[in-house]
Amino acid sequence: MTAHCFHPPVRFRRLSDYRPGAQTAALLSRAHAAIDLAGLWLARSRRRRTLTGIAALGEHTMLDLGFDPDELRAEAAKPFWRE
């Protein structure tokens, strides 16, 4: 005679059951901050590249578009990490 062993059903964990520890939460927080900063830098880089293109069109074009040529050139010359 064979004995059947009945195990309780396997309970799969749901994502909502998972609570990261303090160390994991801190690491995730730093990772999110780094991703946000990279996105900000990318947006600034694109904007300043566009401003450089506008500056290359000439002073009359900048004035026609409503830009102060000196301010536009100063903004376009900044590196992406500077505000």
PDB file of N, CA, C and O in Angstrom, chain B, residues numbered from 101:
ATOM      1  N   MET B 101       0.847  -1.163   0.000  1.00  0.00           N
ATOM      2  CA  MET B 101       0.000   0.000   0.000  1.00  0.00           C
ATOM      3  C   MET B 101       0.899   1.235   0.000  1.00  0.00           C
ATOM      4  O   MET B 101       1.861   1.327   0.763  1.00  0.00           O
ATOM      5  N   THR B 102       0.563   2.168  -0.866  1.00  0.00           N
ATOM      6  CA  THR B 102       1.370   3.381  -0.944  1.00  0.00           C
ATOM      7  C   THR B 102       0.699   4.472  -0.142  1.00  0.00           C
ATOM      8  O   THR B 102      -0.521   4.642  -0.161  1.00  0.00           O
ATOM      9  N   ALA B 103       1.516   5.184   0.543  1.00  0.00           N
ATOM     10  CA  ALA B 103       0.996   6.297   1.336  1.00  0.00           C
ATOM     11  C   ALA B 103       1.063   7.566   0.488  1.00  0.00           C
ATOM     12  O   ALA B 103       2.100   7.907  -0.081  1.00  0.00           O
ATOM     13  N   HIS B 104      -0.041   8.228   0.427  1.00  0.00           N
ATOM     14  CA  HIS B 104      -0.067   9.492  -0.304  1.00  0.00           C
ATOM     15  C   HIS B 104       0.134  10.624   0.684  1.00  0.00           C
ATOM     16  O   HIS B 104      -0.526  10.714   1.720  1.00  0.00           O
ATOM     17  N   CYS B 105       1.037  11.450   0.333  1.00  0.00           N
ATOM     18  CA  CYS B 105       1.316  12.601   1.190  1.00  0.00           C
ATOM     19  C   CYS B 105       0.715  13.835   0.526  1.00  0.00           C
ATOM     20  O   CYS B 105       1.131  14.227  -0.565  1.00  0.00           O
ATOM     21  N   PHE B 106      -0.222  14.419   1.162  1.00  0.00           N
ATOM     22  CA  PHE B 106      -0.853  15.597   0.604  1.00  0.00           C
ATOM     23  C   PHE B 106      -0.192  16.848   1.188  1.00  0.00           C
ATOM     24  O   PHE B 106      -0.181  17.065   2.400  1.00  0.00           O
ATOM     25  N   HIS B 107       0.348  17.645   0.298  1.00  0.00           N
ATOM     26  CA  HIS B 107       0.974  18.897   0.718  1.00  0.00           C
ATOM     27  C   HIS B 107      -0.025  20.023   0.518  1.00  0.00           C
ATOM     28  O   HIS B 107      -0.862  19.979  -0.383  1.00  0.00           O
ATOM     29  N   PRO B 108       0.074  21.003   1.347  1.00  0.00           N
ATOM     30  CA  PRO B 108      -0.821  22.145   1.117  1.00  0.00           C
ATOM     31  C   PRO B 108      -0.464  22.786  -0.227  1.00  0.00           C
ATOM     32  O   PRO B 108       0.679  22.702  -0.676  1.00  0.00           O
ATOM     33  N   PRO B 109      -1.430  23.412  -0.850  1.00  0.00           N
ATOM     34  CA  PRO B 109      -1.133  24.025  -2.155  1.00  0.00           C
ATOM     35  C   PRO B 109      -0.040  25.078  -2.023  1.00  0.00           C
ATOM     36  O   PRO B 109       0.075  25.779  -1.017  1.00  0.00           O
ATOM     37  N   VAL B 110       0.736  25.153  -3.057  1.00  0.00           N
ATOM     38  CA  VAL B 110       1.831  26.115  -3.060  1.00  0.00           C
ATOM     39  C   VAL B 110       1.239  27.517  -3.200  1.00  0.00           C
ATOM     40  O   VAL B 110       0.411  27.776  -4.074  1.00  0.00           O
ATOM     41  N   ARG B 111       1.671  28.385  -2.346  1.00  0.00           N
ATOM     42  CA  ARG B 111       1.192  29.762  -2.408  1.00  0.00           C
ATOM     43  C   ARG B 111       2.264  30.595  -3.092  1.00  0.00           C
ATOM     44  O   ARG B 111       3.359  30.786  -2.564  1.00  0.00           O
ATOM     45  N   PHE B 112       1.932  31.079  -4.261  1.00  0.00           N
ATOM     46  CA  PHE B 112       2.877  31.915  -4.988  1.00  0.00           C
ATOM     47  C   PHE B 112       2.819  33.324  -4.414  1.00  0.00           C
ATOM     48  O   PHE B 112       1.751  33.850  -4.101  1.00  0.00           O
ATOM     49  N   ARG B 113       3.984  33.907  -4.289  1.00  0.00           N
ATOM     50  CA  ARG B 113       4.043  35.267  -3.759  1.00  0.00           C
ATOM     51  C   ARG B 113       3.628  36.255  -4.823  1.00  0.00           C
ATOM     52  O   ARG B 113       3.970  36.119  -5.997  1.00  0.00           O
ATOM     53  N   ARG B 114       2.902  37.227  -4.396  1.00  0.00           N
ATOM     54  CA  ARG B 114       2.528  38.323  -5.281  1.00  0.00           C
ATOM     55  C   ARG B 114       3.490  39.473  -5.064  1.00  0.00           C
ATOM     56  O   ARG B 114       4.123  39.587  -4.014  1.00  0.00           O
ATOM     57  N   LEU B 115       3.590  40.323  -6.073  1.00  0.00           N
ATOM     58  CA  LEU B 115       4.475  41.465  -5.965  1.00  0.00           C
ATOM     59  C   LEU B 115       4.068  42.352  -4.794  1.00  0.00           C
ATOM     60  O   LEU B 115       4.915  42.966  -4.146  1.00  0.00           O
ATOM     61  N   SER B 116       2.774  42.414  -4.530  1.00  0.00           N
ATOM     62  CA  SER B 116       2.302  43.240  -3.417  1.00  0.00           C
ATOM     63  C   SER B 116       2.727  42.664  -2.068  1.00  0.00           C
ATOM     64  O   SER B 116       2.719  43.379  -1.065  1.00  0.00           O
ATOM     65  N   ASP B 117       3.100  41.373  -2.027  1.00  0.00           N
ATOM     66  CA  ASP B 117       3.568  40.761  -0.778  1.00  0.00           C
ATOM     67  C   ASP B 117       5.015  41.138  -0.478  1.00  0.00           C
ATOM     68  O   ASP B 117       5.474  40.994   0.655  1.00  0.00           O
ATOM     69  N   TYR B 118       5.726  41.616  -1.483  1.00  0.00           N
ATOM     70  CA  TYR B 118       7.144  41.885  -1.331  1.00  0.00           C
ATOM     71  C   TYR B 118       7.353  43.275  -0.741  1.00  0.00           C
ATOM     72  O   TYR B 118       6.840  44.267  -1.258  1.00  0.00           O
ATOM     73  N   ARG B 119       8.089  43.327   0.317  1.00  0.00           N
ATOM     74  CA  ARG B 119       8.459  44.589   0.931  1.00  0.00           C
ATOM     75  C   ARG B 119       9.979  44.602   1.026  1.00  0.00           C
ATOM     76  O   ARG B 119      10.558  43.817   1.778  1.00  0.00           O
ATOM     77  N   PRO B 120      10.638  45.493   0.265  1.00  0.00           N
ATOM     78  CA  PRO B 120      12.097  45.497   0.303  1.00  0.00           C
ATOM     79  C   PRO B 120      12.615  45.936   1.672  1.00  0.00           C
ATOM     80  O   PRO B 120      11.979  46.722   2.374  1.00  0.00           O
ATOM     81  N   GLY B 121      13.756  45.421   2.021  1.00  0.00           N
ATOM     82  CA  GLY B 121      14.389  45.827   3.265  1.00  0.00           C
ATOM     83  C   GLY B 121      14.915  47.249   3.147  1.00  0.00           C
ATOM     84  O   GLY B 121      14.882  47.847   2.071  1.00  0.00           O
ATOM     85  N   ALA B 122      15.390  47.772   4.237  1.00  0.00           N
ATOM     86  CA  ALA B 122      15.863  49.158   4.265  1.00  0.00           C
ATOM     87  C   ALA B 122      17.032  49.359   3.306  1.00  0.00           C
ATOM     88  O   ALA B 122      17.111  50.384   2.628  1.00  0.00           O
ATOM     89  N   GLN B 123      17.935  48.392   3.248  1.00  0.00           N
ATOM     90  CA  GLN B 123      19.101  48.520   2.378  1.00  0.00           C
ATOM     91  C   GLN B 123      18.690  48.496   0.899  1.00  0.00           C
ATOM     92  O   GLN B 123      19.204  49.275   0.097  1.00  0.00           O
ATOM     93  N   THR B 124      17.771  47.607   0.550  1.00  0.00           N
ATOM     94  CA  THR B 124      17.280  47.527  -0.826  1.00  0.00           C
ATOM     95  C   THR B 124      16.507  48.776  -1.198  1.00  0.00           C
ATOM     96  O   THR B 124      16.644  49.284  -2.311  1.00  0.00           O
ATOM     97  N   ALA B 125      15.698  49.275  -0.279  1.00  0.00           N
ATOM     98  CA  ALA B 125      14.927  50.488  -0.539  1.00  0.00           C
ATOM     99  C   ALA B 125      15.852  51.679  -0.776  1.00  0.00           C
ATOM    100  O   ALA B 125      15.594  52.501  -1.655  1.00  0.00           O
ATOM    101  N   ALA B 126      16.917  51.773  -0.001  1.00  0.00           N
ATOM    102  CA  ALA B 126      17.878  52.874  -0.183  1.00  0.00           C
ATOM    103  C   ALA B 126      18.571  52.763  -1.535  1.00  0.00           C
ATOM    104  O   ALA B 126      18.774  53.768  -2.216  1.00  0.00           O
ATOM    105  N   LEU B 127      18.932  51.551  -1.923  1.00  0.00           N
ATOM    106  CA  LEU B 127      19.574  51.336  -3.209  1.00  0.00           C
ATOM    107  C   LEU B 127      18.634  51.698  -4.358  1.00  0.00           C
ATOM    108  O   LEU B 127      19.049  52.343  -5.320  1.00  0.00           O
ATOM    109  N   LEU B 128      17.376  51.287  -4.262  1.00  0.00           N
ATOM    110  CA  LEU B 128      16.387  51.626  -5.284  1.00  0.00           C
ATOM    111  C   LEU B 128      16.163  53.131  -5.361  1.00  0.00           C
ATOM    112  O   LEU B 128      16.000  53.683  -6.449  1.00  0.00           O
ATOM    113  N   SER B 129      16.156  53.784  -4.227  1.00  0.00           N
ATOM    114  CA  SER B 129      15.971  55.231  -4.194  1.00  0.00           C
ATOM    115  C   SER B 129      17.120  55.933  -4.909  1.00  0.00           C
ATOM    116  O   SER B 129      16.899  56.865  -5.681  1.00  0.00           O
ATOM    117  N   ARG B 130      18.351  55.484  -4.650  1.00  0.00           N
ATOM    118  CA  ARG B 130      19.513  56.083  -5.320  1.00  0.00           C
ATOM    119  C   ARG B 130      19.484  55.803  -6.815  1.00  0.00           C
ATOM    120  O   ARG B 130      19.858  56.664  -7.611  1.00  0.00           O
ATOM    121  N   ALA B 131      19.049  54.616  -7.205  1.00  0.00           N
ATOM    122  CA  ALA B 131      18.971  54.264  -8.618  1.00  0.00           C
ATOM    123  C   ALA B 131      17.938  55.142  -9.329  1.00  0.00           C
ATOM    124  O   ALA B 131      18.189  55.619 -10.435  1.00  0.00           O
ATOM    125  N   HIS B 132      16.786  55.356  -8.704  1.00  0.00           N
ATOM    126  CA  HIS B 132      15.761  56.222  -9.295  1.00  0.00           C
ATOM    127  C   HIS B 132      16.276  57.650  -9.421  1.00  0.00           C
ATOM    128  O   HIS B 132      16.025  58.314 -10.427  1.00  0.00           O
ATOM    129  N   ALA B 133      16.991  58.126  -8.410  1.00  0.00           N
ATOM    130  CA  ALA B 133      17.538  59.485  -8.463  1.00  0.00           C
ATOM    131  C   ALA B 133      18.548  59.615  -9.596  1.00  0.00           C
ATOM    132  O   ALA B 133      18.581  60.637 -10.281  1.00  0.00           O
ATOM    133  N   ALA B 134      19.376  58.586  -9.801  1.00  0.00           N
ATOM    134  CA  ALA B 134      20.362  58.614 -10.877  1.00  0.00           C
ATOM    135  C   ALA B 134      19.679  58.615 -12.249  1.00  0.00           C
ATOM    136  O   ALA B 134      20.114  59.318 -13.161  1.00  0.00           O
ATOM    137  N   ILE B 135      18.630  57.840 -12.386  1.00  0.00           N
ATOM    138  CA  ILE B 135      17.887  57.796 -13.654  1.00  0.00           C
ATOM    139  C   ILE B 135      17.228  59.145 -13.922  1.00  0.00           C
ATOM    140  O   ILE B 135      17.246  59.630 -15.053  1.00  0.00           O
ATOM    141  N   ASP B 136      16.644  59.755 -12.887  1.00  0.00           N
ATOM    142  CA  ASP B 136      16.025  61.070 -13.047  1.00  0.00           C
ATOM    143  C   ASP B 136      17.061  62.114 -13.454  1.00  0.00           C
ATOM    144  O   ASP B 136      16.797  62.953 -14.315  1.00  0.00           O
ATOM    145  N   LEU B 137      18.243  62.061 -12.834  1.00  0.00           N
ATOM    146  CA  LEU B 137      19.301  63.010 -13.168  1.00  0.00           C
ATOM    147  C   LEU B 137      19.784  62.816 -14.599  1.00  0.00           C
ATOM    148  O   LEU B 137      20.026  63.792 -15.310  1.00  0.00           O
ATOM    149  N   ALA B 138      19.925  61.581 -15.022  1.00  0.00           N
ATOM    150  CA  ALA B 138      20.343  61.306 -16.400  1.00  0.00           C
ATOM    151  C   ALA B 138      19.312  61.840 -17.394  1.00  0.00           C
ATOM    152  O   ALA B 138      19.684  62.380 -18.436  1.00  0.00           O
ATOM    153  N   GLY B 139      18.036  61.697 -17.087  1.00  0.00           N
ATOM    154  CA  GLY B 139      16.981  62.232 -17.947  1.00  0.00           C
ATOM    155  C   GLY B 139      17.027  63.751 -18.025  1.00  0.00           C
ATOM    156  O   GLY B 139      16.833  64.332 -19.093  1.00  0.00           O
ATOM    157  N   LEU B 140      17.282  64.384 -16.900  1.00  0.00           N
ATOM    158  CA  LEU B 140      17.394  65.841 -16.868  1.00  0.00           C
ATOM    159  C   LEU B 140      18.579  66.300 -17.710  1.00  0.00           C
ATOM    160  O   LEU B 140      18.462  67.250 -18.485  1.00  0.00           O
ATOM    161  N   TRP B 141      19.718  65.628 -17.561  1.00  0.00           N
ATOM    162  CA  TRP B 141      20.916  65.976 -18.337  1.00  0.00           C
ATOM    163  C   TRP B 141      20.675  65.777 -19.832  1.00  0.00           C
ATOM    164  O   TRP B 141      21.117  66.587 -20.647  1.00  0.00           O
ATOM    165  N   LEU B 142      19.987  64.720 -20.186  1.00  0.00           N
ATOM    166  CA  LEU B 142      19.702  64.461 -21.597  1.00  0.00           C
ATOM    167  C   LEU B 142      18.815  65.568 -22.180  1.00  0.00           C
ATOM    168  O   LEU B 142      19.052  66.038 -23.293  1.00  0.00           O
ATOM    169  N   ALA B 143      17.802  65.974 -21.427  1.00  0.00           N
ATOM    170  CA  ALA B 143      16.907  67.037 -21.890  1.00  0.00           C
ATOM    171  C   ALA B 143      17.671  68.352 -22.049  1.00  0.00           C
ATOM    172  O   ALA B 143      17.475  69.071 -23.029  1.00  0.00           O
ATOM    173  N   ARG B 144      18.545  68.669 -21.083  1.00  0.00           N
ATOM    174  CA  ARG B 144      19.346  69.890 -21.195  1.00  0.00           C
ATOM    175  C   ARG B 144      20.269  69.840 -22.400  1.00  0.00           C
ATOM    176  O   ARG B 144      20.420  70.832 -23.114  1.00  0.00           O
ATOM    177  N   SER B 145      20.885  68.694 -22.626  1.00  0.00           N
ATOM    178  CA  SER B 145      21.798  68.541 -23.752  1.00  0.00           C
ATOM    179  C   SER B 145      21.063  68.765 -25.071  1.00  0.00           C
ATOM    180  O   SER B 145      21.564  69.465 -25.951  1.00  0.00           O
ATOM    181  N   ARG B 146      19.889  68.179 -25.208  1.00  0.00           N
ATOM    182  CA  ARG B 146      19.100  68.356 -26.430  1.00  0.00           C
ATOM    183  C   ARG B 146      18.693  69.822 -26.614  1.00  0.00           C
ATOM    184  O   ARG B 146      18.779  70.368 -27.714  1.00  0.00           O
ATOM    185  N   ARG B 147      18.256  70.438 -25.538  1.00  0.00           N
ATOM    186  CA  ARG B 147      17.829  71.830 -25.610  1.00  0.00           C
ATOM    187  C   ARG B 147      18.993  72.722 -26.025  1.00  0.00           C
ATOM    188  O   ARG B 147      18.836  73.590 -26.884  1.00  0.00           O
ATOM    189  N   ARG B 148      20.144  72.514 -25.427  1.00  0.00           N
ATOM    190  CA  ARG B 148      21.290  73.363 -25.748  1.00  0.00           C
ATOM    191  C   ARG B 148      21.818  73.099 -27.148  1.00  0.00           C
ATOM    192  O   ARG B 148      22.333  74.011 -27.794  1.00  0.00           O
ATOM    193  N   ARG B 149      21.700  71.880 -27.621  1.00  0.00           N
ATOM    194  CA  ARG B 149      22.077  71.575 -29.004  1.00  0.00           C
ATOM    195  C   ARG B 149      21.138  72.306 -29.971  1.00  0.00           C
ATOM    196  O   ARG B 149      21.576  72.823 -30.999  1.00  0.00           O
ATOM    197  N   THR B 150      19.849  72.345 -29.633  1.00  0.00           N
ATOM    198  CA  THR B 150      18.888  73.077 -30.452  1.00  0.00           C
ATOM    199  C   THR B 150      19.194  74.569 -30.444  1.00  0.00           C
ATOM    200  O   THR B 150      19.141  75.220 -31.488  1.00  0.00           O
ATOM    201  N   LEU B 151      19.512  75.111 -29.277  1.00  0.00           N
ATOM    202  CA  LEU B 151      19.853  76.527 -29.184  1.00  0.00           C
ATOM    203  C   LEU B 151      21.118  76.851 -29.990  1.00  0.00           C
ATOM    204  O   LEU B 151      21.219  77.918 -30.595  1.00  0.00           O
ATOM    205  N   THR B 152      22.071  75.928 -29.992  1.00  0.00           N
ATOM    206  CA  THR B 152      23.280  76.117 -30.795  1.00  0.00           C
ATOM    207  C   THR B 152      22.929  76.182 -32.274  1.00  0.00           C
ATOM    208  O   THR B 152      23.497  76.987 -33.011  1.00  0.00           O
ATOM    209  N   GLY B 153      22.014  75.357 -32.708  1.00  0.00           N
ATOM    210  CA  GLY B 153      21.556  75.379 -34.096  1.00  0.00           C
ATOM    211  C   GLY B 153      20.863  76.683 -34.446  1.00  0.00           C
ATOM    212  O   GLY B 153      21.061  77.225 -35.534  1.00  0.00           O
ATOM    213  N   ILE B 154      20.048  77.189 -33.524  1.00  0.00           N
ATOM    214  CA  ILE B 154      19.370  78.464 -33.751  1.00  0.00           C
ATOM    215  C   ILE B 154      20.395  79.600 -33.819  1.00  0.00           C
ATOM    216  O   ILE B 154      20.290  80.494 -34.658  1.00  0.00           O
ATOM    217  N   ALA B 155      21.386  79.550 -32.922  1.00  0.00           N
ATOM    218  CA  ALA B 155      22.427  80.584 -32.921  1.00  0.00           C
ATOM    219  C   ALA B 155      23.202  80.585 -34.233  1.00  0.00           C
ATOM    220  O   ALA B 155      23.644  81.638 -34.690  1.00  0.00           O
ATOM    221  N   ALA B 156      23.368  79.417 -34.838  1.00  0.00           N
ATOM    222  CA  ALA B 156      24.105  79.324 -36.096  1.00  0.00           C
ATOM    223  C   ALA B 156      23.328  79.958 -37.250  1.00  0.00           C
ATOM    224  O   ALA B 156      23.921  80.293 -38.276  1.00  0.00           O
ATOM    225  N   LEU B 157      22.024  80.128 -37.100  1.00  0.00           N
ATOM    226  CA  LEU B 157      21.212  80.722 -38.169  1.00  0.00           C
ATOM    227  C   LEU B 157      21.429  82.233 -38.309  1.00  0.00           C
ATOM    228  O   LEU B 157      21.133  82.817 -39.351  1.00  0.00           O
ATOM    229  N   GLY B 158      21.940  82.845 -37.263  1.00  0.00           N
ATOM    230  CA  GLY B 158      22.227  84.271 -37.333  1.00  0.00           C
ATOM    231  C   GLY B 158      21.420  85.082 -36.351  1.00  0.00           C
ATOM    232  O   GLY B 158      20.407  84.639 -35.810  1.00  0.00           O
ATOM    233  N   GLU B 159      21.914  86.301 -36.139  1.00  0.00           N
ATOM    234  CA  GLU B 159      21.311  87.177 -35.139  1.00  0.00           C
ATOM    235  C   GLU B 159      19.896  87.606 -35.522  1.00  0.00           C
ATOM    236  O   GLU B 159      19.027  87.709 -34.656  1.00  0.00           O
ATOM    237  N   HIS B 160      19.659  87.854 -36.797  1.00  0.00           N
ATOM    238  CA  HIS B 160      18.324  88.276 -37.226  1.00  0.00           C
ATOM    239  C   HIS B 160      17.289  87.176 -36.971  1.00  0.00           C
ATOM    240  O   HIS B 160      16.156  87.458 -36.578  1.00  0.00           O
ATOM    241  N   THR B 161      17.682  85.945 -37.194  1.00  0.00           N
ATOM    242  CA  THR B 161      16.762  84.822 -36.947  1.00  0.00           C
ATOM    243  C   THR B 161      16.455  84.698 -35.464  1.00  0.00           C
ATOM    244  O   THR B 161      15.312  84.451 -35.078  1.00  0.00           O
ATOM    245  N   MET B 162      17.483  84.870 -34.629  1.00  0.00           N
ATOM    246  CA  MET B 162      17.257  84.801 -33.184  1.00  0.00           C
ATOM    247  C   MET B 162      16.287  85.891 -32.750  1.00  0.00           C
ATOM    248  O   MET B 162      15.382  85.646 -31.953  1.00  0.00           O
ATOM    249  N   LEU B 163      16.480  87.083 -33.273  1.00  0.00           N
ATOM    250  CA  LEU B 163      15.580  88.188 -32.917  1.00  0.00           C
ATOM    251  C   LEU B 163      14.173  87.927 -33.430  1.00  0.00           C
ATOM    252  O   LEU B 163      13.200  88.214 -32.732  1.00  0.00           O
ATOM    253  N   ASP B 164      14.048  87.387 -34.640  1.00  0.00           N
ATOM    254  CA  ASP B 164      12.727  87.065 -35.194  1.00  0.00           C
ATOM    255  C   ASP B 164      11.993  86.024 -34.347  1.00  0.00           C
ATOM    256  O   ASP B 164      10.768  86.063 -34.229  1.00  0.00           O
ATOM    257  N   LEU B 165      12.743  85.103 -33.764  1.00  0.00           N
ATOM    258  CA  LEU B 165      12.144  84.060 -32.928  1.00  0.00           C
ATOM    259  C   LEU B 165      11.899  84.539 -31.494  1.00  0.00           C
ATOM    260  O   LEU B 165      11.321  83.813 -30.685  1.00  0.00           O
ATOM    261  N   GLY B 166      12.335  85.748 -31.185  1.00  0.00           N
ATOM    262  CA  GLY B 166      12.086  86.308 -29.857  1.00  0.00           C
ATOM    263  C   GLY B 166      13.173  86.028 -28.847  1.00  0.00           C
ATOM    264  O   GLY B 166      12.947  86.179 -27.646  1.00  0.00           O
ATOM    265  N   PHE B 167      14.341  85.626 -29.296  1.00  0.00           N
ATOM    266  CA  PHE B 167      15.456  85.344 -28.394  1.00  0.00           C
ATOM    267  C   PHE B 167      16.398  86.539 -28.329  1.00  0.00           C
ATOM    268  O   PHE B 167      16.626  87.223 -29.327  1.00  0.00           O
ATOM    269  N   ASP B 168      16.933  86.775 -27.154  1.00  0.00           N
ATOM    270  CA  ASP B 168      18.025  87.737 -27.021  1.00  0.00           C
ATOM    271  C   ASP B 168      19.293  86.990 -27.433  1.00  0.00           C
ATOM    272  O   ASP B 168      19.637  85.991 -26.802  1.00  0.00           O
ATOM    273  N   PRO B 169      19.994  87.442 -28.466  1.00  0.00           N
ATOM    274  CA  PRO B 169      21.146  86.702 -28.973  1.00  0.00           C
ATOM    275  C   PRO B 169      22.227  86.417 -27.924  1.00  0.00           C
ATOM    276  O   PRO B 169      22.808  85.331 -27.911  1.00  0.00           O
ATOM    277  N   ASP B 170      22.495  87.387 -27.049  1.00  0.00           N
ATOM    278  CA  ASP B 170      23.535  87.176 -26.026  1.00  0.00           C
ATOM    279  C   ASP B 170      23.111  86.101 -25.025  1.00  0.00           C
ATOM    280  O   ASP B 170      23.915  85.247 -24.651  1.00  0.00           O
ATOM    281  N   GLU B 171      21.852  86.142 -24.595  1.00  0.00           N
ATOM    282  CA  GLU B 171      21.353  85.134 -23.649  1.00  0.00           C
ATOM    283  C   GLU B 171      21.331  83.749 -24.289  1.00  0.00           C
ATOM    284  O   GLU B 171      21.687  82.755 -23.657  1.00  0.00           O
ATOM    285  N   LEU B 172      20.910  83.697 -25.547  1.00  0.00           N
ATOM    286  CA  LEU B 172      20.840  82.414 -26.236  1.00  0.00           C
ATOM    287  C   LEU B 172      22.234  81.789 -26.367  1.00  0.00           C
ATOM    288  O   LEU B 172      22.413  80.600 -26.107  1.00  0.00           O
ATOM    289  N   ARG B 173      23.205  82.590 -26.768  1.00  0.00           N
ATOM    290  CA  ARG B 173      24.580  82.067 -26.900  1.00  0.00           C
ATOM    291  C   ARG B 173      25.140  81.627 -25.546  1.00  0.00           C
ATOM    292  O   ARG B 173      25.830  80.612 -25.458  1.00  0.00           O
ATOM    293  N   ALA B 174      24.842  82.391 -24.495  1.00  0.00           N
ATOM    294  CA  ALA B 174      25.328  82.030 -23.161  1.00  0.00           C
ATOM    295  C   ALA B 174      24.711  80.710 -22.694  1.00  0.00           C
ATOM    296  O   ALA B 174      25.400  79.862 -22.127  1.00  0.00           O
ATOM    297  N   GLU B 175      23.415  80.545 -22.935  1.00  0.00           N
ATOM    298  CA  GLU B 175      22.735  79.294 -22.546  1.00  0.00           C
ATOM    299  C   GLU B 175      23.249  78.110 -23.364  1.00  0.00           C
ATOM    300  O   GLU B 175      23.460  77.024 -22.822  1.00  0.00           O
ATOM    301  N   ALA B 176      23.450  78.315 -24.654  1.00  0.00           N
ATOM    302  CA  ALA B 176      23.915  77.236 -25.521  1.00  0.00           C
ATOM    303  C   ALA B 176      25.341  76.815 -25.187  1.00  0.00           C
ATOM    304  O   ALA B 176      25.720  75.668 -25.427  1.00  0.00           O
ATOM    305  N   ALA B 177      26.133  77.729 -24.636  1.00  0.00           N
ATOM    306  CA  ALA B 177      27.538  77.425 -24.328  1.00  0.00           C
ATOM    307  C   ALA B 177      27.711  76.628 -23.032  1.00  0.00           C
ATOM    308  O   ALA B 177      28.779  76.063 -22.795  1.00  0.00           O
ATOM    309  N   LYS B 178      26.681  76.578 -22.200  1.00  0.00           N
ATOM    310  CA  LYS B 178      26.793  75.862 -20.923  1.00  0.00           C
ATOM    311  C   LYS B 178      26.885  74.356 -21.150  1.00  0.00           C
ATOM    312  O   LYS B 178      26.255  73.829 -22.067  1.00  0.00           O
ATOM    313  N   PRO B 179      27.661  73.661 -20.324  1.00  0.00           N
ATOM    314  CA  PRO B 179      27.650  72.197 -20.389  1.00  0.00           C
ATOM    315  C   PRO B 179      26.335  71.651 -19.820  1.00  0.00           C
ATOM    316  O   PRO B 179      25.655  72.335 -19.054  1.00  0.00           O
ATOM    317  N   PHE B 180      25.987  70.434 -20.191  1.00  0.00           N
ATOM    318  CA  PHE B 180      24.677  69.876 -19.831  1.00  0.00           C
ATOM    319  C   PHE B 180      24.477  69.718 -18.336  1.00  0.00           C
ATOM    320  O   PHE B 180      23.332  69.686 -17.884  1.00  0.00           O
ATOM    321  N   TRP B 181      25.535  69.620 -17.552  1.00  0.00           N
ATOM    322  CA  TRP B 181      25.376  69.384 -16.118  1.00  0.00           C
ATOM    323  C   TRP B 181      25.151  70.674 -15.334  1.00  0.00           C
ATOM    324  O   TRP B 181      24.802  70.620 -14.155  1.00  0.00           O
ATOM    325  N   ARG B 182      25.344  71.835 -15.968  1.00  0.00           N
ATOM    326  CA  ARG B 182      25.119  73.102 -15.283  1.00  0.00           C
ATOM    327  C   ARG B 182      23.694  73.567 -15.504  1.00  0.00           C
ATOM    328  O   ARG B 182      23.145  73.431 -16.597  1.00  0.00           O
ATOM    329  N   GLU B 183      23.107  74.112 -14.466  1.00  0.00           N
ATOM    330  CA  GLU B 183      21.721  74.579 -14.542  1.00  0.00           C
ATOM    331  C   GLU B 183      21.615  75.882 -15.265  1.00  0.00           C
ATOM    332  O   GLU B 183      20.516  76.415 -15.417  1.00  0.00           O
TER     333      GLU B 183
END
